[in-house]
Amino acid sequence: MRPFAHRRKPRLREVGTDPDYRFTLANERTFLAWIRTSLALIAAGAAVTSLLPRLGTRGPRSALGLGLLLLGMTVAGASYRRWDRAERALRLGTSLPPTSLTRLMAGGVVLLTIAAIVLVLMGQR
């Protein structure tokens, strides 16, 4: 017997019935779009920290890069949770659950853009 087996979520195949494959594929494409977005954020974070030495001082530049890296990591993790919840809803024939992923992305990008603007303006002095 596995410890905490009573707390585990049922495996996806154990929930409901197989939905129309087109919905499953659409859900997967949405997941992959979120993963591409997270990879772009991670690449931008790496670029800011290592390829933009003249963008302000090292501390604020590193903070901006770290923010991009953290947002990319968070979006990647949240996108899997979103995919799983949507797939379970499809298998059960229920409404798709709401997601906070879009709010997270919008808020994170706005905050990091403001930080980038401040760094650019500081670098022009």
ROROGU-935120 format. One record per atom (N, C-alpha, C, O): residue number from 1; residue in one letter; atom name; x, y, z. Coordinates in pm, whole numbers. Layout:
! residues N
(atom NUM; a; CA; (X; Y; Z))
...
END
This chain:
! residues 125
(atom 1; m; N; (84; -119; 0))
(atom 1; m; CA; (0; 0; 0))
(atom 1; m; C; (88; 125; 0))
(atom 1; m; O; (186; 133; 75))
(atom 2; r; N; (53; 221; -84))
(atom 2; r; CA; (131; 344; -92))
(atom 2; r; C; (85; 440; 15))
(atom 2; r; O; (-35; 452; 41))
(atom 3; p; N; (182; 510; 79))
(atom 3; p; CA; (141; 611; 177))
(atom 3; p; C; (65; 723; 109))
(atom 3; p; O; (95; 760; -5))
(atom 4; f; N; (-32; 776; 176))
(atom 4; f; CA; (-114; 888; 129))
(atom 4; f; C; (-194; 854; 4))
(atom 4; f; O; (-240; 944; -67))
(atom 5; a; N; (-213; 725; -25))
(atom 5; a; CA; (-287; 684; -144))
(atom 5; a; C; (-432; 734; -138))
(atom 5; a; O; (-494; 759; -241))
(atom 6; h; N; (-485; 746; -18))
(atom 6; h; CA; (-623; 793; -3))
(atom 6; h; C; (-638; 940; -41))
(atom 6; h; O; (-750; 986; -67))
(atom 7; r; N; (-528; 1016; -44))
(atom 7; r; CA; (-533; 1158; -77))
(atom 7; r; C; (-507; 1187; -224))
(atom 7; r; O; (-533; 1298; -270))
(atom 8; r; N; (-457; 1092; -296))
(atom 8; r; CA; (-417; 1119; -434))
(atom 8; r; C; (-539; 1137; -523))
(atom 8; r; O; (-643; 1074; -505))
(atom 9; k; N; (-522; 1225; -620))
(atom 9; k; CA; (-625; 1246; -720))
(atom 9; k; C; (-629; 1124; -810))
(atom 9; k; O; (-524; 1066; -839))
(atom 10; p; N; (-747; 1084; -854))
(atom 10; p; CA; (-750; 970; -948))
(atom 10; p; C; (-674; 1005; -1076))
(atom 10; p; O; (-673; 1119; -1121))
(atom 11; r; N; (-610; 903; -1132))
(atom 11; r; CA; (-541; 925; -1259))
(atom 11; r; C; (-641; 970; -1364))
(atom 11; r; O; (-760; 941; -1355))
(atom 12; l; N; (-591; 1043; -1461))
(atom 12; l; CA; (-677; 1101; -1563))
(atom 12; l; C; (-763; 995; -1632))
(atom 12; l; O; (-882; 1017; -1654))
(atom 13; r; N; (-705; 883; -1666))
(atom 13; r; CA; (-779; 777; -1734))
(atom 13; r; C; (-886; 713; -1645))
(atom 13; r; O; (-976; 645; -1694))
(atom 14; e; N; (-877; 736; -1515))
(atom 14; e; CA; (-975; 680; -1420))
(atom 14; e; C; (-1095; 772; -1402))
(atom 14; e; O; (-1189; 738; -1330))
(atom 15; v; N; (-1092; 889; -1466))
(atom 15; v; CA; (-1198; 989; -1448))
(atom 15; v; C; (-1286; 994; -1572))
(atom 15; v; O; (-1235; 1008; -1683))
(atom 16; g; N; (-1415; 982; -1555))
(atom 16; g; CA; (-1510; 1000; -1664))
(atom 16; g; C; (-1485; 910; -1784))
(atom 16; g; O; (-1439; 796; -1770))
(atom 17; t; N; (-1515; 963; -1901))
(atom 17; t; CA; (-1498; 888; -2026))
(atom 17; t; C; (-1415; 972; -2123))
(atom 17; t; O; (-1399; 1093; -2107))
(atom 18; d; N; (-1363; 904; -2224))
(atom 18; d; CA; (-1283; 974; -2324))
(atom 18; d; C; (-1369; 1076; -2398))
(atom 18; d; O; (-1474; 1041; -2452))
(atom 19; p; N; (-1325; 1202; -2402))
(atom 19; p; CA; (-1399; 1302; -2479))
(atom 19; p; C; (-1366; 1290; -2628))
(atom 19; p; O; (-1280; 1211; -2667))
(atom 20; d; N; (-1434; 1367; -2708))
(atom 20; d; CA; (-1401; 1376; -2849))
(atom 20; d; C; (-1253; 1415; -2859))
(atom 20; d; O; (-1211; 1512; -2796))
(atom 21; y; N; (-1176; 1342; -2936))
(atom 21; y; CA; (-1031; 1364; -2943))
(atom 21; y; C; (-995; 1506; -2984))
(atom 21; y; O; (-889; 1556; -2948))
(atom 22; r; N; (-1083; 1574; -3061))
(atom 22; r; CA; (-1053; 1711; -3104))
(atom 22; r; C; (-1044; 1806; -2985))
(atom 22; r; O; (-964; 1898; -2986))
(atom 23; f; N; (-1126; 1783; -2883))
(atom 23; f; CA; (-1121; 1868; -2764))
(atom 23; f; C; (-993; 1842; -2685))
(atom 23; f; O; (-932; 1935; -2632))
(atom 24; t; N; (-954; 1717; -2677))
(atom 24; t; CA; (-829; 1682; -2608))
(atom 24; t; C; (-710; 1745; -2680))
(atom 24; t; O; (-620; 1798; -2616))
(atom 25; l; N; (-711; 1737; -2813))
(atom 25; l; CA; (-601; 1797; -2890))
(atom 25; l; C; (-600; 1949; -2877))
(atom 25; l; O; (-493; 2010; -2870))
(atom 26; a; N; (-717; 2012; -2874))
(atom 26; a; CA; (-723; 2157; -2855))
(atom 26; a; C; (-670; 2195; -2718))
(atom 26; a; O; (-600; 2295; -2704))
(atom 27; n; N; (-703; 2117; -2617))
(atom 27; n; CA; (-652; 2142; -2482))
(atom 27; n; C; (-500; 2129; -2480))
(atom 27; n; O; (-431; 2207; -2415))
(atom 28; e; N; (-449; 2030; -2551))
(atom 28; e; CA; (-304; 2011; -2558))
(atom 28; e; C; (-236; 2127; -2631))
(atom 28; e; O; (-129; 2172; -2589))
(atom 29; r; N; (-297; 2176; -2739))
(atom 29; r; CA; (-239; 2291; -2811))
(atom 29; r; C; (-235; 2414; -2722))
(atom 29; r; O; (-139; 2491; -2726))
(atom 30; t; N; (-338; 2433; -2642))
(atom 30; t; CA; (-340; 2547; -2550))
(atom 30; t; C; (-229; 2532; -2447))
(atom 30; t; O; (-159; 2629; -2416))
(atom 31; f; N; (-212; 2412; -2394))
(atom 31; f; CA; (-103; 2386; -2300))
(atom 31; f; C; (32; 2417; -2364))
(atom 31; f; O; (116; 2482; -2302))
(atom 32; l; N; (52; 2372; -2487))
(atom 32; l; CA; (180; 2396; -2555))
(atom 32; l; C; (202; 2545; -2581))
(atom 32; l; O; (316; 2591; -2578))
(atom 33; a; N; (96; 2619; -2606))
(atom 33; a; CA; (109; 2765; -2624))
(atom 33; a; C; (157; 2830; -2495))
(atom 33; a; O; (242; 2919; -2497))
(atom 34; w; N; (102; 2786; -2381))
(atom 34; w; CA; (147; 2839; -2251))
(atom 34; w; C; (294; 2802; -2226))
(atom 34; w; O; (370; 2882; -2172))
(atom 35; i; N; (333; 2680; -2265))
(atom 35; i; CA; (473; 2638; -2248))
(atom 35; i; C; (564; 2723; -2335))
(atom 35; i; O; (671; 2764; -2289))
(atom 36; r; N; (525; 2751; -2460))
(atom 36; r; CA; (606; 2838; -2545))
(atom 36; r; C; (619; 2977; -2482))
(atom 36; r; O; (726; 3039; -2487))
(atom 37; t; N; (511; 3026; -2425))
(atom 37; t; CA; (516; 3156; -2358))
(atom 37; t; C; (612; 3153; -2241))
(atom 37; t; O; (691; 3245; -2222))
(atom 38; s; N; (606; 3047; -2162))
(atom 38; s; CA; (697; 3038; -2047))
(atom 38; s; C; (842; 3028; -2093))
(atom 38; s; O; (931; 3087; -2030))
(atom 39; l; N; (868; 2956; -2201))
(atom 39; l; CA; (1005; 2948; -2253))
(atom 39; l; C; (1054; 3083; -2303))
(atom 39; l; O; (1171; 3117; -2286))
(atom 40; a; N; (965; 3161; -2363))
(atom 40; a; CA; (1003; 3296; -2409))
(atom 40; a; C; (1037; 3384; -2289))
(atom 40; a; O; (1133; 3461; -2295))
(atom 41; l; N; (960; 3374; -2182))
(atom 41; l; CA; (989; 3452; -2061))
(atom 41; l; C; (1124; 3410; -2000))
(atom 41; l; O; (1201; 3495; -1955))
(atom 42; i; N; (1150; 3280; -1998))
(atom 42; i; CA; (1276; 3230; -1944))
(atom 42; i; C; (1393; 3277; -2030))
(atom 42; i; O; (1496; 3318; -1977))
(atom 43; a; N; (1377; 3271; -2162))
(atom 43; a; CA; (1484; 3319; -2252))
(atom 43; a; C; (1507; 3469; -2232))
(atom 43; a; O; (1621; 3515; -2232))
(atom 44; a; N; (1399; 3544; -2217))
(atom 44; a; CA; (1414; 3688; -2194))
(atom 44; a; C; (1485; 3715; -2062))
(atom 44; a; O; (1569; 3804; -2054))
(atom 45; g; N; (1451; 3638; -1960))
(atom 45; g; CA; (1519; 3655; -1830))
(atom 45; g; C; (1667; 3626; -1839))
(atom 45; g; O; (1749; 3698; -1781))
(atom 46; a; N; (1702; 3520; -1911))
(atom 46; a; CA; (1844; 3487; -1929))
(atom 46; a; C; (1914; 3596; -2010))
(atom 46; a; O; (2028; 3632; -1980))
(atom 47; a; N; (1847; 3649; -2112))
(atom 47; a; CA; (1907; 3754; -2195))
(atom 47; a; C; (1928; 3882; -2116))
(atom 47; a; O; (2033; 3945; -2127))
(atom 48; v; N; (1831; 3920; -2037))
(atom 48; v; CA; (1843; 4044; -1959))
(atom 48; v; C; (1959; 4034; -1861))
(atom 48; v; O; (2034; 4131; -1844))
(atom 49; t; N; (1975; 3920; -1797))
(atom 49; t; CA; (2081; 3908; -1695))
(atom 49; t; C; (2220; 3894; -1756))
(atom 49; t; O; (2318; 3934; -1693))
(atom 50; s; N; (2231; 3839; -1878))
(atom 50; s; CA; (2365; 3816; -1930))
(atom 50; s; C; (2401; 3894; -2056))
(atom 50; s; O; (2519; 3916; -2082))
(atom 51; l; N; (2303; 3936; -2134))
(atom 51; l; CA; (2335; 3998; -2262))
(atom 51; l; C; (2313; 4149; -2265))
(atom 51; l; O; (2346; 4213; -2365))
(atom 52; l; N; (2260; 4206; -2161))
(atom 52; l; CA; (2235; 4350; -2160))
(atom 52; l; C; (2315; 4419; -2049))
(atom 52; l; O; (2257; 4470; -1954))
(atom 53; p; N; (2446; 4421; -2062))
(atom 53; p; CA; (2528; 4478; -1954))
(atom 53; p; C; (2511; 4628; -1938))
(atom 53; p; O; (2538; 4682; -1830))
(atom 54; r; N; (2467; 4698; -2042))
(atom 54; r; CA; (2457; 4844; -2030))
(atom 54; r; C; (2319; 4891; -1983))
(atom 54; r; O; (2296; 5011; -1974))
(atom 55; l; N; (2230; 4802; -1954))
(atom 55; l; CA; (2095; 4839; -1911))
(atom 55; l; C; (2095; 4862; -1760))
(atom 55; l; O; (2063; 4772; -1683))
(atom 56; g; N; (2131; 4981; -1720))
(atom 56; g; CA; (2132; 5014; -1577))
(atom 56; g; C; (2242; 4942; -1502))
(atom 56; g; O; (2335; 4888; -1563))
(atom 57; t; N; (2232; 4941; -1373))
(atom 57; t; CA; (2330; 4873; -1290))
(atom 57; t; C; (2296; 4725; -1279))
(atom 57; t; O; (2187; 4682; -1315))
(atom 58; r; N; (2391; 4649; -1229))
(atom 58; r; CA; (2377; 4503; -1222))
(atom 58; r; C; (2261; 4460; -1133))
(atom 58; r; O; (2189; 4368; -1170))
(atom 59; g; N; (2240; 4521; -1020))
(atom 59; g; CA; (2135; 4480; -926))
(atom 59; g; C; (1995; 4487; -984))
(atom 59; g; O; (1924; 4386; -985))
(atom 60; p; N; (1953; 4604; -1033))
(atom 60; p; CA; (1820; 4612; -1093))
(atom 60; p; C; (1804; 4524; -1217))
(atom 60; p; O; (1698; 4467; -1239))
(atom 61; r; N; (1909; 4513; -1298))
(atom 61; r; CA; (1905; 4428; -1417))
(atom 61; r; C; (1886; 4282; -1376))
(atom 61; r; O; (1808; 4209; -1437))
(atom 62; s; N; (1957; 4241; -1273))
(atom 62; s; CA; (1942; 4103; -1223))
(atom 62; s; C; (1802; 4080; -1166))
(atom 62; s; O; (1745; 3973; -1183))
(atom 63; a; N; (1748; 4181; -1099))
(atom 63; a; CA; (1612; 4169; -1044))
(atom 63; a; C; (1510; 4153; -1156))
(atom 63; a; O; (1418; 4072; -1145))
(atom 64; l; N; (1525; 4231; -1264))
(atom 64; l; CA; (1434; 4219; -1377))
(atom 64; l; C; (1447; 4081; -1442))
(atom 64; l; O; (1346; 4018; -1472))
(atom 65; g; N; (1569; 4035; -1462))
(atom 65; g; CA; (1591; 3902; -1520))
(atom 65; g; C; (1535; 3792; -1433))
(atom 65; g; O; (1474; 3697; -1482))
(atom 66; l; N; (1556; 3805; -1302))
(atom 66; l; CA; (1503; 3705; -1209))
(atom 66; l; C; (1349; 3706; -1212))
(atom 66; l; O; (1287; 3600; -1207))
(atom 67; g; N; (1290; 3824; -1221))
(atom 67; g; CA; (1144; 3832; -1230))
(atom 67; g; C; (1092; 3761; -1354))
(atom 67; g; O; (992; 3689; -1347))
(atom 68; l; N; (1158; 3780; -1468))
(atom 68; l; CA; (1119; 3711; -1591))
(atom 68; l; C; (1135; 3560; -1577))
(atom 68; l; O; (1049; 3483; -1621))
(atom 69; l; N; (1246; 3517; -1517))
(atom 69; l; CA; (1268; 3374; -1496))
(atom 69; l; C; (1162; 3314; -1405))
(atom 69; l; O; (1108; 3206; -1433))
(atom 70; l; N; (1131; 3383; -1296))
(atom 70; l; CA; (1029; 3333; -1203))
(atom 70; l; C; (891; 3329; -1267))
(atom 70; l; O; (816; 3233; -1247))
(atom 71; l; N; (858; 3432; -1344))
(atom 71; l; CA; (728; 3433; -1412))
(atom 71; l; C; (721; 3317; -1513))
(atom 71; l; O; (619; 3250; -1522))
(atom 72; g; N; (827; 3294; -1587))
(atom 72; g; CA; (831; 3183; -1681))
(atom 72; g; C; (814; 3048; -1613))
(atom 72; g; O; (742; 2962; -1662))
(atom 73; m; N; (882; 3031; -1500))
(atom 73; m; CA; (871; 2906; -1425))
(atom 73; m; C; (729; 2888; -1371))
(atom 73; m; O; (674; 2777; -1376))
(atom 74; t; N; (670; 2995; -1320))
(atom 74; t; CA; (535; 2988; -1264))
(atom 74; t; C; (432; 2957; -1372))
(atom 74; t; O; (342; 2877; -1350))
(atom 75; v; N; (447; 3020; -1487))
(atom 75; v; CA; (354; 2996; -1598))
(atom 75; v; C; (365; 2850; -1645))
(atom 75; v; O; (263; 2788; -1675))
(atom 76; a; N; (485; 2797; -1650))
(atom 76; a; CA; (502; 2657; -1691))
(atom 76; a; C; (430; 2564; -1594))
(atom 76; a; O; (358; 2473; -1636))
(atom 77; g; N; (450; 2585; -1465))
(atom 77; g; CA; (383; 2500; -1366))
(atom 77; g; C; (232; 2517; -1367))
(atom 77; g; O; (158; 2419; -1359))
(atom 78; a; N; (186; 2641; -1375))
(atom 78; a; CA; (42; 2668; -1375))
(atom 78; a; C; (-24; 2615; -1502))
(atom 78; a; O; (-141; 2577; -1499))
(atom 79; s; N; (49; 2614; -1613))
(atom 79; s; CA; (-11; 2566; -1737))
(atom 79; s; C; (-41; 2416; -1731))
(atom 79; s; O; (-140; 2370; -1788))
(atom 80; y; N; (43; 2341; -1661))
(atom 80; y; CA; (13; 2198; -1646))
(atom 80; y; C; (-112; 2179; -1561))
(atom 80; y; O; (-197; 2097; -1593))
(atom 81; r; N; (-123; 2255; -1454))
(atom 81; r; CA; (-241; 2245; -1368))
(atom 81; r; C; (-367; 2281; -1447))
(atom 81; r; O; (-470; 2215; -1434))
(atom 82; r; N; (-358; 2385; -1530))
(atom 82; r; CA; (-471; 2426; -1613))
(atom 82; r; C; (-509; 2316; -1711))
(atom 82; r; O; (-626; 2285; -1728))
(atom 83; w; N; (-407; 2257; -1777))
(atom 83; w; CA; (-434; 2149; -1871))
(atom 83; w; C; (-505; 2033; -1801))
(atom 83; w; O; (-604; 1981; -1852))
(atom 84; d; N; (-453; 1992; -1686))
(atom 84; d; CA; (-510; 1879; -1612))
(atom 84; d; C; (-655; 1907; -1572))
(atom 84; d; O; (-742; 1821; -1589))
(atom 85; r; N; (-681; 2026; -1518))
(atom 85; r; CA; (-817; 2059; -1476))
(atom 85; r; C; (-913; 2063; -1595))
(atom 85; r; O; (-1026; 2016; -1585))
(atom 86; a; N; (-868; 2119; -1708))
(atom 86; a; CA; (-952; 2124; -1827))
(atom 86; a; C; (-978; 1983; -1881))
(atom 86; a; O; (-1090; 1951; -1921))
(atom 87; e; N; (-876; 1900; -1883))
(atom 87; e; CA; (-892; 1763; -1934))
(atom 87; e; C; (-988; 1683; -1846))
(atom 87; e; O; (-1069; 1606; -1898))
(atom 88; r; N; (-979; 1700; -1716))
(atom 88; r; CA; (-1073; 1631; -1625))
(atom 88; r; C; (-1216; 1679; -1650))
(atom 88; r; O; (-1309; 1599; -1651))
(atom 89; a; N; (-1233; 1809; -1670))
(atom 89; a; CA; (-1367; 1863; -1697))
(atom 89; a; C; (-1420; 1806; -1829))
(atom 89; a; O; (-1538; 1771; -1838))
(atom 90; l; N; (-1335; 1796; -1931))
(atom 90; l; CA; (-1378; 1738; -2058))
(atom 90; l; C; (-1421; 1593; -2040))
(atom 90; l; O; (-1522; 1550; -2096))
(atom 91; r; N; (-1345; 1518; -1962))
(atom 91; r; CA; (-1377; 1377; -1940))
(atom 91; r; C; (-1505; 1359; -1860))
(atom 91; r; O; (-1575; 1259; -1876))
(atom 92; l; N; (-1537; 1455; -1775))
(atom 92; l; CA; (-1658; 1447; -1694))
(atom 92; l; C; (-1778; 1516; -1759))
(atom 92; l; O; (-1890; 1505; -1710))
(atom 93; g; N; (-1754; 1588; -1869))
(atom 93; g; CA; (-1862; 1659; -1936))
(atom 93; g; C; (-1914; 1778; -1859))
(atom 93; g; O; (-2031; 1814; -1869))
(atom 94; t; N; (-1825; 1840; -1781))
(atom 94; t; CA; (-1865; 1958; -1702))
(atom 94; t; C; (-1805; 2084; -1764))
(atom 94; t; O; (-1725; 2077; -1857))
(atom 95; s; N; (-1844; 2198; -1711))
(atom 95; s; CA; (-1790; 2325; -1759))
(atom 95; s; C; (-1640; 2332; -1731))
(atom 95; s; O; (-1591; 2277; -1633))
(atom 96; l; N; (-1571; 2401; -1819))
(atom 96; l; CA; (-1427; 2420; -1797))
(atom 96; l; C; (-1408; 2508; -1674))
(atom 96; l; O; (-1480; 2607; -1657))
(atom 97; p; N; (-1311; 2474; -1590))
(atom 97; p; CA; (-1289; 2554; -1469))
(atom 97; p; C; (-1225; 2688; -1503))
(atom 97; p; O; (-1152; 2699; -1601))
(atom 98; p; N; (-1252; 2789; -1422))
(atom 98; p; CA; (-1186; 2918; -1445))
(atom 98; p; C; (-1036; 2905; -1418))
(atom 98; p; O; (-991; 2815; -1347))
(atom 99; t; N; (-961; 2996; -1476))
(atom 99; t; CA; (-816; 2994; -1456))
(atom 99; t; C; (-767; 3132; -1416))
(atom 99; t; O; (-819; 3233; -1462))
(atom 100; s; N; (-667; 3134; -1332))
(atom 100; s; CA; (-604; 3261; -1295))
(atom 100; s; C; (-475; 3282; -1374))
(atom 100; s; O; (-404; 3380; -1353))
(atom 101; l; N; (-446; 3190; -1465))
(atom 101; l; CA; (-323; 3197; -1544))
(atom 101; l; C; (-317; 3323; -1629))
(atom 101; l; O; (-211; 3385; -1640))
(atom 102; t; N; (-428; 3362; -1688))
(atom 102; t; CA; (-428; 3481; -1772))
(atom 102; t; C; (-405; 3606; -1688))
(atom 102; t; O; (-333; 3697; -1730))
(atom 103; r; N; (-463; 3612; -1570))
(atom 103; r; CA; (-442; 3726; -1480))
(atom 103; r; C; (-296; 3730; -1433))
(atom 103; r; O; (-236; 3837; -1426))
(atom 104; l; N; (-241; 3615; -1403))
(atom 104; l; CA; (-100; 3606; -1362))
(atom 104; l; C; (-8; 3658; -1472))
(atom 104; l; O; (82; 3737; -1445))
(atom 105; m; N; (-32; 3613; -1596))
(atom 105; m; CA; (51; 3657; -1707))
(atom 105; m; C; (38; 3807; -1731))
(atom 105; m; O; (138; 3878; -1744))
(atom 106; a; N; (-85; 3855; -1736))
(atom 106; a; CA; (-106; 3998; -1762))
(atom 106; a; C; (-42; 4083; -1653))
(atom 106; a; O; (29; 4179; -1683))
(atom 107; g; N; (-67; 4049; -1528))
(atom 107; g; CA; (-10; 4126; -1417))
(atom 107; g; C; (141; 4119; -1414))
(atom 107; g; O; (208; 4220; -1393))
(atom 108; g; N; (195; 3999; -1435))
(atom 108; g; CA; (340; 3983; -1435))
(atom 108; g; C; (408; 4060; -1546))
(atom 108; g; O; (511; 4123; -1525))
(atom 109; v; N; (351; 4054; -1665))
(atom 109; v; CA; (410; 4127; -1778))
(atom 109; v; C; (401; 4277; -1757))
(atom 109; v; O; (496; 4350; -1788))
(atom 110; v; N; (289; 4326; -1705))
(atom 110; v; CA; (276; 4470; -1678))
(atom 110; v; C; (381; 4513; -1576))
(atom 110; v; O; (450; 4613; -1597))
(atom 111; l; N; (395; 4441; -1466))
(atom 111; l; CA; (493; 4479; -1362))
(atom 111; l; C; (636; 4474; -1415))
(atom 111; l; O; (716; 4563; -1387))
(atom 112; l; N; (668; 4370; -1491))
(atom 112; l; CA; (804; 4359; -1544))
(atom 112; l; C; (831; 4463; -1652))
(atom 112; l; O; (945; 4508; -1667))
(atom 113; t; N; (730; 4501; -1726))
(atom 113; t; CA; (747; 4607; -1826))
(atom 113; t; C; (773; 4741; -1757))
(atom 113; t; O; (857; 4819; -1802))
(atom 114; i; N; (701; 4767; -1650))
(atom 114; i; CA; (726; 4890; -1574))
(atom 114; i; C; (869; 4890; -1521))
(atom 114; i; O; (938; 4992; -1527))
(atom 115; a; N; (914; 4776; -1469))
(atom 115; a; CA; (1052; 4766; -1420))
(atom 115; a; C; (1152; 4790; -1534))
(atom 115; a; O; (1254; 4857; -1514))
(atom 116; a; N; (1124; 4736; -1654))
(atom 116; a; CA; (1213; 4755; -1768))
(atom 116; a; C; (1218; 4902; -1810))
(atom 116; a; O; (1324; 4954; -1844))
(atom 117; i; N; (1103; 4968; -1808))
(atom 117; i; CA; (1098; 5111; -1843))
(atom 117; i; C; (1182; 5192; -1745))
(atom 117; i; O; (1257; 5282; -1785))
(atom 118; v; N; (1170; 5161; -1617))
(atom 118; v; CA; (1249; 5232; -1515))
(atom 118; v; C; (1396; 5208; -1540))
(atom 118; v; O; (1476; 5302; -1531))
(atom 119; l; N; (1435; 5084; -1571))
(atom 119; l; CA; (1577; 5056; -1597))
(atom 119; l; C; (1629; 5131; -1719))
(atom 119; l; O; (1740; 5184; -1718))
(atom 120; v; N; (1549; 5136; -1824))
(atom 120; v; CA; (1589; 5207; -1945))
(atom 120; v; C; (1607; 5356; -1914))
(atom 120; v; O; (1705; 5417; -1956))
(atom 121; l; N; (1512; 5412; -1841))
(atom 121; l; CA; (1523; 5556; -1807))
(atom 121; l; C; (1641; 5582; -1715))
(atom 121; l; O; (1707; 5685; -1728))
(atom 122; m; N; (1671; 5492; -1624))
(atom 122; m; CA; (1788; 5508; -1536))
(atom 122; m; C; (1917; 5498; -1618))
(atom 122; m; O; (2014; 5568; -1588))
(atom 123; g; N; (1919; 5414; -1719))
(atom 123; g; CA; (2038; 5397; -1802))
(atom 123; g; C; (2066; 5514; -1893))
(atom 123; g; O; (2178; 5527; -1943))
(atom 124; q; N; (1967; 5598; -1917))
(atom 124; q; CA; (1985; 5713; -2006))
(atom 124; q; C; (2041; 5835; -1933))
(atom 124; q; O; (2068; 5936; -1997))
(atom 125; r; N; (2058; 5826; -1807))
(atom 125; r; CA; (2113; 5941; -1731))
(atom 125; r; C; (2257; 5963; -1760))
(atom 125; r; O; (2318; 6054; -1704))
END
